[in-house]
Amino acid sequence: MLSGNTILQEIVRSQLSRRPRPAAWIVPLAALVCLLAAGCAATRYMSNQVVGNYYLNEHRYADGVAHFQEELAAHPQEPLPNYYMGRLLLAQSKPQEALPYLQKATALDPGEEEYWYWLGVNQWALGNPGAEQEAYLRALEIDPKYVPARLYYAHNLKDAGKLKDALTQYDKVLLEAPLQPDALYNRADILQKIGMRGLAAPAWKKYLDNYPDGSDAREAAMALNSQGDFTYRIHAIGVRQVVLHRIGFAPGSGSKLDKESLQSIHVVGAMLQDDPSLRVEIASYDKSGKDAATYRALAVRSALEQRGARPGQVSIAPYGRAERIRAGGRVHTLDDSIVFRNPRP
């Protein structure tokens, strides 16, 4: 088994071999290696913190468990080794084994909010919502601004069906971290579920303004569309379902895209540039007539070609009518719209 001194030396060597070299912390880390020989509690604390985070960040969970087993054999009443042992076991999906270590860490140092937070996560993994909530509340008693505990307390309340209480907690999270993605998403979801549709739509749009990718973005777009708002919608491009901001045009212009549309054009253009075999069709709807729909489709195709699309990759399908789209159990009518889709046979 490697000693803490040897492991710290290994960490320094591994980090020195990387580019760029993190000089801001390598110097104090190297100094810590030298101090470790003194064996004092403060130095052990620093050593355990560096080593524990190293094993977690490098996903070397089994090695970390082996290290802290030895550390706990020598110093069983120190909270930090117990904490890291619990974290490492939890990372291995062993919450039952992790529980006594995290409980002991909180007992030995009840003033450390991070220990209580991870005890709460452990209780969640074990399906104990009452004990989970109690742990988060203990963390928040120590530091009311501790975002991880506040966020997971909100999740706990939402899971229990206490939607308005959860909403209050998500709002508090966003006071400290205005763009926290889980808080933004769940806030919008709760507003929709409790019938506050006038607030839900802008909440969904705020989430999508900042996090337009992934499965949660698709769920958010569908929720937004169910309210008759198509600021964002899902487009089928190749094998992907892509959430894009509505393609719009400057007032009084049928060819100049508004600034909100440019990011969507950039995304689709990059996809076409990266995959020469990809094809996309622009379905353009305009209730004023087919000529207007054609003009808009050509303007969008030109913008895509300016951003890397090749000739022949983009076809158009103009429709001289409003688009009718079903969402949220209703049929909605859009006077004009642009939809990216896979070419029809």
C-alpha positions as CSV (number, residue, x, y, z in Angstrom):
1,M,0.0,0.0,0.0
2,L,1.4,3.4,-0.9
3,S,1.8,6.0,1.8
4,G,0.2,9.4,1.7
5,N,3.6,10.9,0.9
6,T,4.2,8.5,-2.0
7,I,0.7,9.2,-3.4
8,L,1.2,12.9,-3.2
9,Q,4.5,12.5,-5.1
10,E,2.7,10.5,-7.7
11,I,0.0,13.2,-8.1
12,V,2.7,15.9,-8.5
13,R,4.4,13.8,-11.2
14,S,1.2,13.1,-13.1
15,Q,0.2,16.7,-13.1
16,L,3.6,18.0,-14.1
17,S,3.4,15.7,-17.2
18,R,0.2,17.5,-18.3
19,R,-0.2,20.6,-20.5
20,P,-0.7,23.2,-19.4
21,R,1.0,22.7,-16.1
22,P,-1.1,23.9,-13.1
23,A,1.8,25.9,-11.5
24,A,-0.5,27.8,-9.2
25,W,-1.1,24.7,-7.1
26,I,1.8,22.4,-7.9
27,V,4.2,24.5,-5.7
28,P,2.1,24.3,-2.6
29,L,1.4,20.7,-3.3
30,A,5.1,19.9,-3.5
31,A,5.6,21.8,-0.3
32,L,2.9,19.6,1.3
33,V,4.8,16.5,0.3
34,C,7.8,17.8,2.3
35,L,5.6,18.7,5.3
36,L,3.8,15.3,5.4
37,A,6.8,13.8,7.1
38,A,6.0,15.9,10.2
39,G,2.8,13.8,10.6
40,C,0.7,16.5,12.4
41,A,-3.1,16.5,12.1
42,A,-3.2,19.7,10.0
43,T,-0.8,18.3,7.5
44,R,-2.8,15.0,7.4
45,Y,-5.9,16.9,6.8
46,M,-4.4,18.7,3.8
47,S,-2.9,15.4,2.5
48,N,-6.3,13.6,2.8
49,Q,-8.1,16.4,1.0
50,V,-5.7,16.4,-1.9
51,V,-5.5,12.6,-2.2
52,G,-9.3,12.2,-1.7
53,N,-10.1,14.7,-4.4
54,Y,-7.5,13.1,-6.7
55,Y,-9.1,9.7,-6.5
56,L,-12.6,11.1,-7.0
57,N,-11.6,13.3,-9.9
58,E,-9.6,10.5,-11.6
59,H,-12.4,8.0,-11.0
60,R,-10.0,5.7,-9.2
61,Y,-12.5,4.7,-6.6
62,A,-11.2,1.3,-5.7
63,D,-7.7,2.6,-5.2
64,G,-9.1,5.4,-3.1
65,V,-11.0,3.0,-0.9
66,A,-7.8,1.0,-0.3
67,H,-5.9,4.1,0.6
68,F,-8.5,5.4,3.1
69,Q,-8.9,1.9,4.7
70,E,-5.3,2.2,5.7
71,E,-5.7,5.8,6.8
72,L,-8.7,5.0,8.9
73,A,-6.8,2.1,10.5
74,A,-4.3,4.6,11.8
75,H,-6.7,7.5,12.5
76,P,-10.2,6.2,12.9
77,Q,-11.5,9.3,14.7
78,E,-10.6,11.8,12.0
79,P,-13.7,13.0,10.1
80,L,-12.1,13.6,6.7
81,P,-10.9,10.1,6.0
82,N,-14.4,8.8,6.9
83,Y,-15.9,11.4,4.6
84,Y,-13.8,10.4,1.6
85,M,-14.3,6.7,2.3
86,G,-18.1,7.3,2.2
87,R,-17.8,9.4,-1.0
88,L,-15.7,6.8,-2.7
89,L,-18.0,3.9,-1.8
90,L,-21.0,6.0,-2.9
91,A,-19.3,6.6,-6.3
92,Q,-19.1,2.8,-6.6
93,S,-22.8,2.6,-6.1
94,K,-22.4,1.1,-2.7
95,P,-24.6,3.4,-0.6
96,Q,-25.2,0.9,2.2
97,E,-21.5,0.5,2.8
98,A,-20.9,4.3,2.5
99,L,-23.6,5.2,5.1
100,P,-21.7,4.5,8.3
101,Y,-18.7,6.5,7.1
102,L,-20.7,9.6,6.2
103,Q,-22.6,9.3,9.4
104,K,-19.4,9.1,11.4
105,A,-18.0,12.1,9.5
106,T,-21.0,14.2,10.5
107,A,-20.8,13.0,14.1
108,L,-17.1,13.9,14.4
109,D,-17.4,17.3,12.6
110,P,-21.1,18.3,12.8
111,G,-20.2,21.9,11.6
112,E,-19.2,20.8,8.1
113,E,-22.1,21.4,5.7
114,E,-20.5,19.3,2.9
115,Y,-20.5,16.2,5.1
116,W,-24.3,16.7,5.8
117,Y,-25.0,17.3,2.1
118,W,-23.3,14.0,1.0
119,L,-25.0,12.2,3.9
120,G,-28.3,13.4,2.3
121,V,-27.3,12.2,-1.1
122,N,-26.5,8.8,0.5
123,Q,-29.9,8.7,2.1
124,W,-31.5,9.5,-1.2
125,A,-29.6,6.6,-2.8
126,L,-31.0,4.3,-0.1
127,G,-34.6,5.5,-0.6
128,N,-34.8,7.3,2.8
129,P,-36.5,10.7,1.9
130,G,-37.1,11.7,5.5
131,A,-33.4,11.2,6.6
132,E,-32.3,12.7,3.3
133,Q,-34.3,15.9,4.0
134,E,-33.0,16.1,7.5
135,A,-29.4,16.0,6.3
136,Y,-30.0,18.8,3.8
137,L,-31.6,20.9,6.5
138,R,-28.6,20.4,8.8
139,A,-26.3,21.6,6.0
140,L,-28.5,24.6,5.4
141,E,-28.5,25.5,9.1
142,I,-24.7,25.7,8.9
143,D,-24.7,27.7,5.6
144,P,-28.1,28.9,4.2
145,K,-26.3,29.8,0.9
146,Y,-24.9,26.4,0.3
147,V,-26.3,25.7,-3.2
148,P,-25.9,21.9,-3.5
149,A,-27.9,21.3,-0.3
150,R,-30.6,23.9,-1.2
151,L,-31.0,22.3,-4.7
152,Y,-31.3,18.8,-3.4
153,Y,-33.7,19.9,-0.7
154,A,-35.8,21.3,-3.4
155,H,-35.6,18.0,-5.4
156,N,-36.6,16.2,-2.2
157,L,-39.7,18.4,-1.8
158,K,-40.7,18.0,-5.4
159,D,-40.4,14.3,-5.3
160,A,-42.7,14.4,-2.2
161,G,-45.3,16.3,-4.2
162,K,-44.8,19.5,-2.2
163,L,-44.6,21.6,-5.4
164,K,-45.1,25.1,-4.0
165,D,-42.5,24.5,-1.2
166,A,-40.1,23.1,-3.8
167,L,-40.7,26.2,-6.0
168,T,-39.7,28.4,-3.1
169,Q,-36.4,26.5,-2.7
170,Y,-35.6,26.6,-6.4
171,D,-36.1,30.3,-6.3
172,K,-33.6,30.6,-3.4
173,V,-31.1,28.5,-5.4
174,L,-31.5,30.9,-8.3
175,L,-30.8,33.9,-6.1
176,E,-27.3,32.4,-5.4
177,A,-26.8,30.7,-8.8
178,P,-29.0,32.5,-11.4
179,L,-28.3,30.0,-14.2
180,Q,-28.3,26.7,-12.3
181,P,-29.8,24.4,-14.9
182,D,-31.7,22.0,-12.6
183,A,-33.3,24.8,-10.7
184,L,-34.3,26.6,-14.0
185,Y,-35.8,23.4,-15.4
186,N,-37.7,22.3,-12.3
187,R,-38.9,25.8,-11.6
188,A,-40.5,25.9,-15.0
189,D,-41.9,22.4,-14.6
190,I,-43.5,23.3,-11.3
191,L,-45.0,26.5,-12.6
192,Q,-46.6,24.5,-15.4
193,K,-47.9,21.8,-13.2
194,I,-49.5,24.2,-10.7
195,G,-51.3,26.0,-13.5
196,M,-49.2,29.2,-13.6
197,R,-48.9,29.1,-17.3
198,G,-48.2,32.8,-17.7
199,L,-45.1,32.4,-15.7
200,A,-44.2,28.9,-17.0
201,A,-43.6,30.0,-20.6
202,P,-41.0,32.6,-19.8
203,A,-39.4,30.2,-17.4
204,W,-39.1,27.5,-20.1
205,K,-37.6,30.1,-22.5
206,K,-35.1,31.2,-19.9
207,Y,-34.0,27.5,-19.5
208,L,-33.8,27.0,-23.3
209,D,-32.0,30.4,-23.8
210,N,-29.1,28.9,-21.8
211,Y,-29.4,25.1,-22.2
212,P,-30.8,24.3,-25.7
213,D,-29.1,20.9,-26.0
214,G,-29.9,17.4,-24.7
215,S,-33.0,15.5,-23.6
216,D,-34.1,18.0,-21.0
217,A,-34.1,20.7,-23.7
218,R,-36.4,18.6,-25.8
219,E,-38.7,18.1,-22.9
220,A,-38.6,21.8,-22.2
221,A,-39.4,22.7,-25.9
222,M,-42.4,20.3,-25.9
223,A,-43.7,21.8,-22.6
224,L,-43.3,25.3,-24.1
225,N,-45.1,24.2,-27.3
226,S,-47.9,22.7,-25.4
227,Q,-48.8,26.2,-24.2
228,G,-48.9,27.5,-27.8
229,D,-45.5,29.1,-27.7
230,F,-43.2,28.1,-30.5
231,T,-40.2,30.3,-29.7
232,Y,-38.3,27.1,-29.5
233,R,-39.2,23.8,-31.2
234,I,-37.7,20.5,-32.2
235,H,-36.4,19.9,-35.7
236,A,-35.5,16.5,-37.2
237,I,-32.1,16.8,-38.9
238,G,-30.5,13.5,-39.9
239,V,-30.9,11.2,-37.0
240,R,-30.9,14.0,-34.4
241,Q,-33.8,15.9,-32.8
242,V,-32.5,19.4,-32.5
243,V,-34.0,22.2,-30.4
244,L,-33.7,25.5,-32.2
245,H,-34.9,29.1,-31.7
246,R,-37.7,30.2,-34.1
247,I,-36.3,31.4,-37.4
248,G,-37.7,34.9,-37.8
249,F,-37.1,37.9,-40.1
250,A,-36.5,41.6,-39.4
251,P,-39.7,43.7,-39.4
252,G,-40.7,44.5,-42.9
253,S,-38.1,42.2,-44.5
254,G,-38.6,38.9,-46.1
255,S,-34.9,38.1,-46.4
256,K,-33.0,39.6,-43.5
257,L,-32.9,37.2,-40.5
258,D,-33.4,38.7,-37.1
259,K,-30.5,38.4,-34.6
260,E,-32.3,35.7,-32.5
261,S,-32.3,33.4,-35.6
262,L,-28.6,33.5,-36.2
263,Q,-27.6,31.0,-33.6
264,S,-30.0,28.5,-35.0
265,I,-28.6,29.1,-38.5
266,H,-25.1,28.6,-37.1
267,V,-26.1,25.3,-35.5
268,V,-27.6,23.9,-38.7
269,G,-24.9,25.3,-40.9
270,A,-22.2,23.7,-38.7
271,M,-24.0,20.3,-38.9
272,L,-24.1,20.5,-42.7
273,Q,-20.5,21.6,-42.9
274,D,-19.3,18.7,-40.7
275,D,-21.2,16.0,-42.5
276,P,-21.1,16.3,-46.4
277,S,-23.7,13.5,-46.7
278,L,-26.3,15.3,-44.5
279,R,-29.3,16.7,-46.3
280,V,-31.9,19.1,-44.9
281,E,-35.2,20.4,-46.3
282,I,-36.5,23.9,-45.4
283,A,-40.3,23.8,-45.0
284,S,-41.4,27.4,-45.3
285,Y,-45.0,28.4,-44.4
286,D,-46.5,31.8,-45.1
287,K,-50.2,32.6,-45.1
288,S,-49.6,35.5,-47.5
289,G,-48.8,33.1,-50.3
290,K,-46.3,30.7,-51.8
291,D,-44.1,33.4,-53.3
292,A,-43.4,34.9,-49.8
293,A,-42.8,31.4,-48.5
294,T,-40.3,30.7,-51.3
295,Y,-38.5,34.0,-50.7
296,R,-38.0,33.2,-47.0
297,A,-36.9,29.7,-47.7
298,L,-34.3,30.9,-50.2
299,A,-33.1,33.5,-47.7
300,V,-32.6,30.8,-45.0
301,R,-30.8,28.5,-47.5
302,S,-28.5,31.4,-48.5
303,A,-27.6,32.0,-44.8
304,L,-26.8,28.3,-44.4
305,E,-24.6,28.3,-47.4
306,Q,-22.7,31.3,-46.1
307,R,-22.0,29.2,-43.0
308,G,-20.6,26.2,-44.7
309,A,-23.5,24.3,-46.3
310,R,-22.6,22.9,-49.7
311,P,-24.7,23.3,-52.9
312,G,-27.2,20.5,-53.0
313,Q,-27.3,19.9,-49.3
314,V,-30.3,22.1,-48.7
315,S,-33.7,21.9,-50.5
316,I,-36.8,23.9,-50.0
317,A,-40.5,23.2,-49.7
318,P,-42.6,26.4,-49.7
319,Y,-46.2,26.4,-48.7
320,G,-48.5,29.3,-49.3
321,R,-50.5,28.8,-46.1
322,A,-50.2,29.0,-42.3
323,E,-48.7,26.0,-40.6
324,R,-51.0,23.9,-38.4
325,I,-49.2,22.1,-35.6
326,R,-50.6,19.8,-32.9
327,A,-49.2,20.3,-29.4
328,G,-50.6,20.0,-25.9
329,G,-53.7,18.3,-27.2
330,R,-54.6,21.2,-29.4
331,V,-54.0,22.4,-33.0
332,H,-52.2,25.7,-33.2
333,T,-51.8,27.9,-36.3
334,L,-48.6,29.8,-37.2
335,D,-49.0,32.5,-39.8
336,D,-45.4,32.0,-40.9
337,S,-42.7,29.6,-39.9
338,I,-39.6,27.8,-40.9
339,V,-39.1,24.1,-40.1
340,F,-35.9,22.1,-40.8
341,R,-36.6,18.5,-41.6
342,N,-35.2,15.5,-43.4
343,P,-36.0,15.6,-47.2
344,R,-39.3,13.9,-48.2
345,P,-38.9,11.0,-50.7
